[in-house]
Amino acid sequence: METRPQEGRKGPPRRDVPPVVGLLLSMALMNALLYLCLDWLFILPPRSVGEPRHCPHGHFRMGQMSNCSPWLSCEQLRMEVRQMKRVGEGAVKRVFLSEWKERKVALSRLTRLEMKDDFLHGLRMLKSLQSKHVVTLLGFCEDDSTILTEYHPLGSLSNLEEALSLPRYQSINTWQHRLQLALDYVGIINFLHNSPLGTLVMCDSSDLPKTLSQYLLTANFSIVLNDLDALPLVNHSSGALVKCGHRELRGDFVAPEQLWPYGEDVPFQDDLMPVYDEKIDIWKIPDVSSFLLGHVEGSDMVRFHLFDIHKACKSQTPAERPTAQDILDTYQNVLNLLRDTATSQTREML
C-alpha cells in the first residue's frame, strides 16, 4: 500500500531574535569585558621580583636563576667576570658593566685608597641589608676592593622620565604606577629606619639629584637602594646621633637641623655643628615623591590627598614629623582610595 507524505505538517515556526535583544546582549558582553579590563587599568599588576631574602644569607639569585648561588669569591671574580665598559663613577666607586656566565652584572671598583673605609662600610651594609629594598649582592673581594651586584639597565632613579618615554613603558606612565614608585621609595626609608642593624640614616642626600642617584630603577619598575656607603647609625637609647659629612650644607632640600645654626657672621666649624637623627630623611620625602609623581593626569589629585602628611613632614621640629611607617600607611591608603574611586566612577558610566 502506497503511503503519501502528509502534507501540511510543519514544525514550530522559527522566531527571529528581535534586533533590540541582540543589541542588549552585545552591550552586556561589552560591559563584562570592560569590567575585566578595569582590573588591568586601575589595579597594579603584581611584580615578579626575585627577592634576595628568599636565599639564605651569603647566597643570591637573580633573573631566571632557579637556585641560589653562594656569593662569588675573589678567585671567581677574577676568573669568571669579564669587565666591559664604565657606566658610572662616584667619590668612592667606579662602576663597570660586566659579564658573568652570559649575564650582565655591575662590577664596582674602589676609586682611590683614601676612600677605602667608606667602600668597606658600604660593603658591610650591602651584606647585612640584603632584601627586596636593596640591590642584590653577587660577590665581593676585599683584597681587590671590588663588589659585584645585579645590573639594572635603566640606571639610577634620575632616569625616570627618560625611561617612561620608552615605548615599552609608556603605558605605565600613570599616577597609579608613579605613586607605587613613591611607595617603594618610602618603603626603603622605612626599612633603613627599622633595619636589622638599627636606625640608619640616608646621608648621601644633600640635594635631589644626589638623592636620586642613590637608587636604581629595575626593569619591572620598582626601586632598590644601590649606594650604601653613607648610612650612619642612630641610637636614641644611648643618645648617639649623626652628622652627614663634614662640610656646610645649604638649600631648602636638606632639613633645617642640617643647616649651620649660627648665622653668616660665624664661620662654619664642623666640631660646632649640632647632631641630628633620622628625621632628616622624613623632611626630604615630599620633594622626592613630587619628582616621582611627575605631572601626568591625576598626579595633582594625588598631591592633594598627600598634602597633610607632606605638611607634617616639613615641620620645623624634627620630633613632630611622622615616622616613615606613618607615611607609608598614608600613601597606601591614598592609593587604595583613589584606585577604588576611579574604578567605581568608571563602572557607573557603563
N, C-alpha and C positions, 0 to 999 in steps of 0.2 A: 504494500500500500504506500503510495507516494505521499510524502509529507511535505508540506509547504512551510516555508518560514513564516512565522507570524509577523504580520505587518502591524505597524502602529505601536509596537512595544519599544519604548525608548528608556534609557537610563535617566536618572535625575538630572534636571537641567543644570548646566555649568554656570556658576555665578562668577562673573569677573569681579576682582577686587577693586573697589572704588578707588580712584586716584588719590583721594584725600587720606585713605588708610595707608596706602603705600608711602605717601609723604610723611605721615606721622611716624611710621616705622623707621624710615630713613633718618628722621630727626632724632628719634630715640637712640638709634645706633650711633649717630654722630655725637650725641651728648655723652654716651657711655665712653666713647673713645676720648673725648675731651676730659672727662673726669680722670681717666687713667693718665692722660698727659699732664694733669695738674701736679701729680706727684713728682714728675720729672722737672717741671718748671719751678715749683716752689719748695720742694723738699730736696735738700742737698744730697747728692749721691754718696754712698759710702766710699771711704777712701781705703784703697788696698795698700796699707802701709805695713811693710815688714818691720816690726818693732824690734830693736836690738834686745829689749828686755825679755824676748821670747827665747833668747840664747842664755846659757849660763855665763857668769862673769868670766871675762877673759876669752870670749868667743864672739863671733859675728856671723851675720847672714845678710846678704843684700841681693837686690834684683831677683833673679829667678833661682837663686841657690835654694835647694831643698833642705840641706843640712847645715848646721852651724859648724864653723871652722875656727880653730884657735887663732888668736892674734898672730900675725906674721912676725917672725923673729928677725934679728939683724941679718943673719945669713940669707933668709928668704927674701928680704927686701933687697939685698944686694944682687941676688942671683935671678930673681923672678920678676922684678918690677923694672919696666923699661920707661925711663923718663923721656917725655916728648917735647912739650913746649911750656914756657912760663905763662900762667894765666892770671897771676895776681902777686902782689907784694905789699907787705906792711912793715911796721917798725921791727917786728920780731921774726916774721917768717916770709919766705918766698914760696909760692905755690906753683907746682908744675902739673899740668895734665900728663898723666902717665898711663901705663897699661899693665895689667896683671891678669894672666890667663885669659886674654882676649876681652877683658873688662876694663872700661875706663875708670880710673881712680885718680885721687888727688894726693900728690906727694909734697909735703911741706918740709922745707929745709931752713935751719936757723940762718938769719941774715948775718949776724956778727956776734962774736963771743960775749961781748958785754951785755947782750940780751938773753944769755942762756938761762938765767934764773927765771925770767918771765916765760921763756919757752918751756922749761921743765914744769913750771907751775901750771901752764896751760895743758900740758900732757897729763899731769896728775888729775886735774879737773876732768879732762876728757875720759880718762879711765874710770873715774869714780862716778860720773854722772851719766853713763850710757843709758838712754831711754828714748822714747819716741820724740822727745823735745830736743835732742842733741844729735849732731851729725854722727854717723856710725864710724867708730874706730876700727880699722882693719889690721893695724900693726904699728910698731914703732921700734926705733933703735936709738937709745940714749947715747951710745958711743959715737954714732954718726950724726946725732941731732936731727933725726928725720922722723916724721909722723905720716902714716898712710891712712887716709879716710875715704869714704864714699864720695864719688864725684857727682855733682849736680849741675848739668849743663846750662840751666837757666841762670846760674850765678847768684849774686847777692840780691837781697830784697830791694835794693835800689833799682834793680832792673824790672820792677813790677810792671810799669806801664808799657815798656818795650815788649815784655813777654805777652801781655794781654793783647797786643796788637798783632801777634802771630795768628794765622788763620785757625790753627787747631785750638786756640784758647779764646777766640773772640766770643764764642757762645757762652762762656762763663764770666764775661766781664759784666757782672750784675752785682747789685747791692748785697744779695744773699751770699755770694761767694766771697766778696770783699769783706763782709762782716765776719765770715768764717775765718778769714786770714787774721783779722783783728783778735778773734777768739784764740787763735793759735799763738799769737804774739803775747797776749796777756797770760795764756796758759804757761808759756815759757817763763815769764817773770814770776808767776805763782810757784812754779816748780823750783826756781832758784831760791825764792824766799822760804821754801819749805823743803829744801834738798836733804838728801841723806847726810850731808856734811854739816848742815846747819843753815843759817840765813846768809845767803850770798848776795852781793850787790853787783849790778852790772855797771862797772866803772867806765868801760870804753864807750861812753855815750855822751860826749861833750856837746854834740850838735846832731841834727837829724841825719845828714849824710853818713857821719861816723857811726851812728847807731844802726842804720840800715845795713851798713857793710858788715856787721857782726853776724848777720843771719843769712841763710841760704833759702832759696825758693826751690822746692822739689818739683819733679815732673808731674806729680799728681796734685800740685798746687796746695801744698802745706808749707809750713815754715819750720826750720830747725836752726838751733843755735850752732854757730860754727867756730867763733873765736872765743876761747875761754881763758885767755891769757891774763885778764884783769878781773878776777872775781874774789875780792876780799871778803872775809868772814866777819859778820856782826854777831856779837854775843851780848844780848841785853842783860842776862843774869850777872855777868862779870863786869858789865859796863864797857866792853870792848866795841868801840865804834870805828869808823873808817874815814879815810880821805882818799879821793880819787886823783892820784898824781901829785906832783909837787910844784905845779905852776898855777898861776892865777887863771880862773875860769871867768868868762864873761858871757853875756847874752841872756835872752829870755828862755832858751831851751832848757838850760840847767836849772835845778831847784834853787830857791833863794838862799838856802843854807850853804850852798856850794860857792856863793859869791863872797868876795872879800868884804868883811863887815865894817871895816874901819875907815872907809871913805878914801877919796882920791889923794888926800893930803898925807896919808900914811902909806909908805911903800909896802908892797906885798912881801910878807915873810912867811915861809911855809910853816915854821915852828909856831907861829901865832895864829894860824888858820884853825878855826874850830872843826871838830869832827862831826860826823852825822851818821845816819843809819840808812836802811833800805828804802825809806820813804822817798828818797830822791828818785828812785825808779818809778814810783807812782806818779810823781809830778809830770813825768815825760810821756805817760801813756796817752793822754788826749792828742798830743801832737803826732805821735806815731800812728795812732788809729785814724786820725784825719787824713794822713797820707794814704793809708791803706784803703780807706773808703773811697777816695777819689771823688769824681764829680759825675758819676753815672746816674741815670734815672733812679730815684728812690734813696739816694745817699743822704740827701738833705733831711728826709724823714727819719732816717736812722740817727743822724746827728741830733735832731730834735728830741728823740727819745733817750739819747745818751747825755743830754745837756746837764742834768742834775748830778749824775755820777762824775762827769768830767769837771764840773764846777767844784765838787768836793776834792777831786784830785789836785786842784790848783790852790788849795788852802795854803795860806802863808805859814800856818802852824803845822809842822810835819805830823804831829800826833793826831790831828783832826782828819788827815787824809784816810780814805778807805784802804783796806788791805787788797792785795791782788785777787784774793778769793772773792771778796765782795764785788769787785769789778767784773770778774769772770762770770759770776752768777747773774749780774745785771745784763751783761752782753748776751748771755744765753737766753734770758727771759725776753729781751727785746727781739732777738732773732725768732724765737717761738711765736711771740705776739704778732709781729709784722708778717711772718710767713702764714700764720693761720688767718690773719685778716685778709691778706691778698688772696688766699685760696678761697675763703668764704665769699668775697666780693665777686670773684670770677665765676663761682658756681651759681651765684644769684643771677648772673647775666645770662646763664644758659637756659 
